[in-house]
Amino acid sequence: MIRNCVICESEFKCSPSDKKVTCSTGCRSERARRAKTAKGRSWNTESKSQLSAKGQTENLKSGTPAAKQSPKSGSFETNVNAKNWILVDPTGKEHRVRNLRLWCKNNAAGIFGREPDQVRLGFSQVKRSMQGKRLKSPVMHYMEWSLKDTWSQGR
């Protein structure tokens, strides 16, 4: 098969399944140099200001509120990324939780007196220790609460 070089536009032979687009080593290195310098180009201020002046399209404006209301992606127990947890309080009572983030959002301030993300990260460290992924300083309790293996119902 005969192709034209993308650099010098001369013809060269290659097989039909070959992915070559240059005729020689020199043209190949020139193509690589051009590709490397093209990646380094940044937006100029005029282009940035033109794009920001356009603003969001109507489709984008309605996307985030719709996602927050969706039972699959919003802050619900049915979120596709939610996992099942069994939390054990200091008295030994088990709390079955689907979506730890939502549970922490609703209960962290009342039970632990802390921010929801702090509580969630605390339980995540306990889980990582139980899995053997936190070897240097394993943590088996968070504020006297512990974990059991996650329950397998639903996921």
Residue frames relative to the residue before (quaternion, step in Angstrom):
aa qw qx qy qz dx dy dz
M 1.0000 0.0000 0.0000 0.0000 0.00 0.00 0.00
I 0.2529 -0.7619 0.5796 0.1402 3.56 -1.04 0.75
R 0.0491 -0.7929 0.6071 -0.0161 3.54 -0.90 1.08
N 0.4150 -0.6630 0.5555 0.2823 3.52 -1.34 0.25
C 0.4804 -0.6649 0.4979 0.2815 3.55 -0.99 0.93
V 0.4462 -0.7105 0.4775 0.2608 3.60 -0.93 0.89
I 0.6645 0.4863 -0.3024 0.4801 3.61 1.24 -0.30
C 0.8332 0.1719 -0.0711 0.5208 3.60 0.54 -1.16
E 0.3848 -0.7722 0.4242 0.2751 3.59 1.35 -0.07
S 0.4296 0.6623 -0.4994 0.3569 3.60 1.14 0.52
E 0.5168 -0.6434 0.4673 0.3170 3.58 -1.19 0.52
F 0.0269 0.7782 -0.6272 0.0153 3.56 -1.17 0.67
K 0.4547 -0.6844 0.5089 0.2568 3.54 -1.24 0.61
C 0.1573 0.7501 -0.6360 0.0900 3.53 -1.18 0.72
S 0.5722 -0.5775 0.4337 0.3884 3.57 -1.21 0.33
P 0.6379 -0.5630 0.3605 0.3824 3.62 -1.13 0.55
S 0.7027 0.4546 -0.2762 0.4725 3.60 1.08 -0.64
D 0.5114 0.6515 -0.4141 0.3775 3.59 1.27 -0.16
K 0.3205 -0.7724 0.5209 0.1715 3.56 -1.00 0.79
K 0.3306 0.7579 -0.4972 0.2628 3.58 1.23 0.36
V 0.0862 -0.7887 0.6067 0.0482 3.54 -1.08 0.77
T 0.6968 0.3821 -0.2665 0.5454 3.57 1.33 0.03
C 0.5122 -0.6925 0.4344 0.2635 3.56 -1.18 0.67
S 0.8221 0.1044 -0.0167 0.5595 3.62 1.06 -0.59
T 0.6904 -0.4565 0.3618 0.4291 3.52 -1.37 0.08
G 0.6319 0.5422 -0.3283 0.4460 3.58 1.02 -0.78
C 0.6734 0.4753 -0.2901 0.4863 3.58 0.94 -0.88
R 0.6225 0.5426 -0.3372 0.4521 3.58 1.07 -0.75
S 0.6834 0.4649 -0.2968 0.4781 3.61 0.91 -0.83
E 0.6137 0.5292 -0.3481 0.4713 3.62 1.09 -0.61
R 0.6350 0.5185 -0.3232 0.4728 3.59 1.02 -0.79
A 0.6480 0.5083 -0.3117 0.4738 3.60 0.99 -0.84
R 0.6392 0.5235 -0.3267 0.4590 3.60 0.98 -0.81
R 0.6628 0.5018 -0.3028 0.4661 3.57 0.95 -0.88
A 0.6530 0.5139 -0.3147 0.4588 3.57 0.98 -0.84
K 0.6544 0.5177 -0.3119 0.4544 3.58 1.00 -0.82
T 0.6955 0.4537 -0.2867 0.4777 3.59 0.88 -0.83
A 0.6052 0.5602 -0.3627 0.4340 3.60 1.10 -0.56
K 0.6356 0.5390 -0.3355 0.4392 3.61 1.04 -0.69
G 0.6792 0.5188 -0.2898 0.4308 3.56 1.10 -0.63
R 0.5218 0.6450 -0.4251 0.3620 3.57 1.18 -0.19
S 0.1677 -0.7924 0.5800 0.0868 3.54 -0.96 0.85
W 0.6362 -0.5219 0.4030 0.4005 3.52 -1.31 0.28
N 0.3470 -0.7004 0.5679 0.2578 3.56 -1.06 0.66
T 0.6756 -0.5311 0.3212 0.3978 3.59 -1.17 0.44
E 0.6157 0.5522 -0.3560 0.4351 3.60 1.04 -0.66
S 0.6661 0.4929 -0.3004 0.4723 3.59 0.95 -0.90
K 0.6365 0.5294 -0.3283 0.4548 3.57 1.00 -0.78
S 0.6869 0.4833 -0.2917 0.4577 3.57 0.90 -0.92
Q 0.6183 0.5342 -0.3480 0.4597 3.61 1.07 -0.66
L 0.6753 0.4872 -0.2985 0.4663 3.56 0.93 -0.87
S 0.6811 0.4769 -0.3076 0.4627 3.61 0.90 -0.81
A 0.6037 0.5622 -0.3576 0.4378 3.61 1.15 -0.55
K 0.5906 0.5793 -0.3652 0.4270 3.58 1.13 -0.57
G 0.2612 -0.7872 0.5162 0.2138 3.59 1.05 -0.76
Q 0.6700 -0.4817 0.3754 0.4221 3.53 -1.31 -0.17
T 0.4718 -0.6411 0.5190 0.3113 3.52 -1.17 0.61
E 0.6638 -0.5028 0.3641 0.4171 3.58 -1.23 0.33
N 0.6170 0.5558 -0.3405 0.4409 3.55 1.07 -0.74
L 0.6823 0.4763 -0.2901 0.4727 3.61 0.93 -0.85
K 0.6209 0.5620 -0.3428 0.4256 3.58 1.04 -0.73
S 0.7405 0.3992 -0.2319 0.4884 3.58 1.00 -0.73
G 0.5132 0.6927 -0.3973 0.3146 3.61 1.24 -0.29
T 0.7108 0.4681 -0.2783 0.4451 3.60 0.73 -1.01
P 0.6667 0.4719 -0.3371 0.4681 3.67 0.81 -0.76
A 0.6353 0.5218 -0.3366 0.4592 3.59 1.04 -0.70
A 0.6499 0.5115 -0.3208 0.4616 3.60 0.98 -0.79
K 0.6488 0.5213 -0.3224 0.4509 3.59 1.01 -0.73
Q 0.6854 0.4720 -0.2766 0.4807 3.59 1.13 -0.59
S 0.5629 0.6236 -0.3852 0.3821 3.60 1.19 -0.44
P 0.4600 -0.6931 0.4744 0.2878 3.62 -0.86 0.87
K 0.6529 0.5190 -0.3227 0.4475 3.60 1.17 -0.39
S 0.8080 0.2578 -0.1342 0.5125 3.60 1.04 -0.60
G 0.6021 0.5838 -0.3615 0.4075 3.60 1.18 -0.28
S 0.6687 -0.4811 0.3836 0.4174 3.54 -1.34 -0.15
F 0.3726 0.7053 -0.4979 0.3403 3.55 0.42 1.32
E 0.6135 -0.5385 0.4156 0.4012 3.57 -1.24 0.24
T 0.6694 0.5078 -0.2934 0.4560 3.58 1.19 -0.44
N 0.3287 0.7518 -0.5069 0.2642 3.61 1.25 0.21
V 0.5374 -0.6678 0.4120 0.3089 3.58 -0.90 0.91
N 0.7058 0.4448 -0.2661 0.4829 3.60 1.15 -0.49
A 0.4714 0.6869 -0.4396 0.3357 3.61 1.26 -0.07
K 0.1662 -0.7710 0.6095 0.0805 3.53 -1.10 0.81
N 0.4964 -0.6429 0.5019 0.2972 3.52 -1.31 0.37
W 0.0527 -0.7944 0.6050 -0.0132 3.57 -0.93 0.95
I 0.1535 -0.7300 0.6502 0.1442 3.56 -1.22 0.50
L 0.1143 -0.7927 0.5987 0.0147 3.56 -0.48 1.28
V 0.1739 -0.7747 0.6016 0.0877 3.57 -0.97 0.86
D 0.3053 -0.7719 0.5314 0.1691 3.57 -0.59 1.18
P 0.7255 -0.4570 0.2827 0.4300 3.64 -1.22 0.22
T 0.6689 0.4860 -0.3132 0.4672 3.62 1.13 -0.49
G 0.5856 -0.5973 0.3604 0.4128 3.62 1.27 -0.15
K 0.4920 0.6566 -0.4346 0.3714 3.59 1.26 -0.03
E 0.3342 -0.7509 0.5431 0.1716 3.55 -0.97 0.96
H 0.1297 -0.7634 0.6302 0.0569 3.54 -1.04 0.86
R 0.2095 -0.7719 0.5894 0.1132 3.57 -0.56 1.18
V 0.0515 -0.8209 0.5661 -0.0540 3.53 -0.63 1.20
R 0.1129 -0.7311 0.6691 0.0711 3.53 -0.99 0.90
N 0.8073 0.1001 -0.1488 0.5623 3.59 -0.63 1.17
L 0.2088 -0.8211 0.5257 0.0762 3.56 0.14 1.36
R 0.6119 0.5618 -0.3558 0.4282 3.59 1.00 -0.73
L 0.6762 0.4806 -0.2890 0.4778 3.59 0.92 -0.91
W 0.6392 0.5242 -0.3259 0.4586 3.60 0.97 -0.84
C 0.6616 0.4943 -0.3052 0.4742 3.59 0.95 -0.84
K 0.6216 0.5442 -0.3403 0.4491 3.57 1.01 -0.77
N 0.7311 0.4337 -0.2299 0.4739 3.59 0.99 -0.85
N 0.8225 0.2972 -0.1086 0.4726 3.62 1.03 -0.74
A 0.5042 0.7023 -0.4218 0.2732 3.62 1.11 -0.45
A 0.6864 0.4845 -0.3011 0.4510 3.58 0.80 -0.92
G 0.7017 0.4836 -0.2747 0.4452 3.60 0.91 -0.89
I 0.7497 0.3946 -0.2162 0.4853 3.59 0.89 -0.89
F 0.8193 0.2698 -0.1025 0.4954 3.56 0.78 -1.06
G 0.3426 -0.7518 0.4960 0.2673 3.60 1.16 -0.46
R 0.6127 0.5274 -0.3419 0.4792 3.57 1.15 0.61
E 0.6514 -0.4866 0.4052 0.4180 3.52 -1.37 0.12
P 0.6052 -0.5898 0.3887 0.3671 3.62 -1.06 0.68
D 0.6644 0.5086 -0.3214 0.4434 3.61 0.93 -0.80
Q 0.6110 0.5423 -0.3546 0.4548 3.60 1.08 -0.64
V 0.6678 0.4955 -0.2985 0.4685 3.57 0.94 -0.89
R 0.6542 0.5167 -0.3136 0.4547 3.57 0.92 -0.90
L 0.6659 0.4909 -0.3008 0.4745 3.58 0.95 -0.86
G 0.6080 0.5519 -0.3507 0.4502 3.59 1.08 -0.66
F 0.6883 0.4534 -0.2798 0.4924 3.58 0.89 -0.89
S 0.6119 0.5442 -0.3528 0.4527 3.60 1.08 -0.62
Q 0.6388 0.5129 -0.3259 0.4719 3.59 1.05 -0.71
V 0.6199 0.5255 -0.3388 0.4742 3.57 1.04 -0.73
K 0.6538 0.5108 -0.3132 0.4621 3.59 0.94 -0.88
R 0.6567 0.5040 -0.3165 0.4632 3.58 0.93 -0.86
S 0.6306 0.5234 -0.3335 0.4660 3.59 1.03 -0.71
M 0.6514 0.5138 -0.3108 0.4638 3.58 0.99 -0.85
Q 0.6866 0.4699 -0.2758 0.4813 3.58 1.10 -0.67
G 0.4980 -0.6692 0.4170 0.3609 3.58 1.28 -0.17
K 0.5048 0.6673 -0.4117 0.3612 3.59 1.21 0.33
R 0.7052 0.3591 -0.2414 0.5617 3.60 1.27 -0.13
L 0.0261 -0.8799 0.4737 -0.0257 3.53 0.42 1.29
K 0.6577 0.5462 -0.3357 0.3956 3.61 0.93 -0.79
S 0.8028 -0.0222 0.0301 0.5951 3.59 0.91 -0.83
P 0.1080 -0.8336 0.5393 0.0505 3.60 0.29 1.22
V 0.1849 -0.7604 0.6183 0.0735 3.53 -1.14 0.81
M 0.1382 -0.8293 0.5385 0.0566 3.57 -0.62 1.09
H 0.7636 0.2219 -0.1418 0.5896 3.61 1.27 -0.18
Y 0.1414 -0.7387 0.6464 0.1282 3.52 -1.28 0.46
M 0.8234 -0.1691 0.0493 0.5395 3.57 -0.45 1.27
E 0.7074 -0.4806 0.2070 0.4751 3.54 0.97 1.09
W 0.5531 0.5391 -0.4127 0.4829 3.60 1.26 0.23
S 0.1139 -0.7866 0.6028 0.0699 3.58 -1.12 0.62
L 0.4131 -0.6917 0.5380 0.2478 3.52 -1.36 0.05
K 0.2350 -0.6727 0.6708 0.2057 3.47 -1.34 0.43
D 0.6695 -0.4284 0.3616 0.4873 3.57 -1.21 0.05
T 0.5704 -0.5914 0.4382 0.3645 3.52 -1.13 0.63
W 0.4237 -0.6853 0.5174 0.2885 3.55 -0.99 0.72
S 0.4572 -0.7573 0.4215 0.1993 3.55 -0.94 0.95
Q 0.4670 0.6833 -0.4600 0.3215 3.62 1.15 -0.05
G 0.8289 0.2110 -0.1821 0.4849 3.56 -0.83 1.04
R 0.8134 -0.0802 0.0597 0.5730 3.58 1.10 -0.49
